Amino acid sequence: MALPDAEERTTWDVPTFRINGKMFALASPVGRRPAVWCKAPPGAQVILVEAAPERFFRPPYLGHKGWIGIWLDVELDWAEMDDLIGRSYQLIAPKKRRAGADTSVSPRNKSLRRLVHAKREKSGLRFSTKA
């Protein structure tokens, strides 16, 4: 990922993204639906899931901690993905890393984009995305 000190590590047979060993995002399907999960600020999960259940969900295992799930088998808004994953990074990163960090992870971030497309291909889904 293009975030300072972020690393990708496979855990539980899924790609996880971490800063200083702490996870801020992961790509894990729920059933047969591909998804990305990330940490969210207090209250954001309820707002997003209620406003757009076709795009967001409360993920198992981490949902009770306020994490959100983002379905990858729907039309994606990359600016929104950029913001949500960048915010998750900011919530987990040490204070010295947060200040002035470029948290951009949109299509410019080839690692995340490859991951999303790989999940789609594996699931056999075909659909367009917003760039």
N, C-alpha and C positions, 0 to 999 in steps of 0.2 A: 504494500500500500504506500501511497505517497504522503503519509502522515509521519511526522518526526518520531523516530524510535519505534514505530509500529512494526510488528512482525506477524507473519502468518504461520500458524502451527496447527497440525492436524491433531485433533483430540476427539474422542468418541467417533472416530472415522469420518469426521466432518472438518472442513476448514474453519479455524477460529482465528480471530484477529485480536492481538494483544499489545499492550503498552506496559513495560516493566512487569511482565508476567500476568497482568490483570486483563481479562477479556472484556472487549468493548463491542464486539460483533462476531457473529458466526453465520454460516450458511448451512442450514439444516432443513430438510423437507419435513412436512407434517403430513403423514399419510403419503399420498402420491404427489402432493403439491410442493413445488420448490419454493423456498423462502429464505429470507435473511432476517436475523434477529438482532436487535441492538438495544442498548440501555437508553432509557428516556427519562427526562426530568419528572419529578412528582406531578401527577395529574395528567400528563400527556397521553398515557396509554388509554385511559378512559375516553378522553376527548377524541382521539384518532379512531379508535375502534368503533365508537358510537357514530361518528360522523361518516366513516367510510369502511364498513365491515367487509366490503368486497376487495379492499386493498390492504387492510390492517387486521391483526388478530392478537389475542393474548397468548403468547407461546407457552407450551407446557414447560415445567421445571423452572423457568425464569420469569414467567408472567407475574407471579405473586410478588416479585421484586420490582415491578414496574416496567420490565422490558416490553418492547413491542415487536411484533412480527410483521414483516412486509412480504406479501405474496409476490412471487416473481412470474406468475402465469397470467398476469393482467398487464394492461398498458402501464409502463413505468414513466414517472416524471423524474428525470435524472437530477433536476435541481432540488427536488424534494429529498431524493435519496442522499444527495450530497449534504444537505442540511441535517438530516436525521443521523447519518453515520458520523458526520463531523461533530455533532452535538454529543453523541455517545462517547466519542474519543475525548472530548473536552471534559465530560463527567468523570472519566476514569483516569485521565492523564495527571501526572503530578503538576502542581501549580506552576513550577518553572517552565514546563513544557506547554502549558495552556496559553501563556502570554504570547500573543503574536503568532501563534501556530497557524499555518495555512491548513485548514481542515478540509480542503477540497478533495472529494473522492468521486466526482462525477465521471462521465465517459473519458476524461483525460486520464483517469486512473485505470490503466490497462489491466492490472491484477484483478480488481473487482469486476470490471466489465467482462473479462475472460471467465471469471467464476460464474457470473450470472448466465452467460451464454452457455457454458458447459452444463449448468443445472437444467437449462431449458432443453438442450439437445438430449440429455440423458432421459428426461421425462417425455420426450417426443412431442413437446409443445411447440407450436409455431405461432408467432404473433409479433406485432410491431412494438417499438418503443419510441417514446419522445426523446429527442436528443438535446 
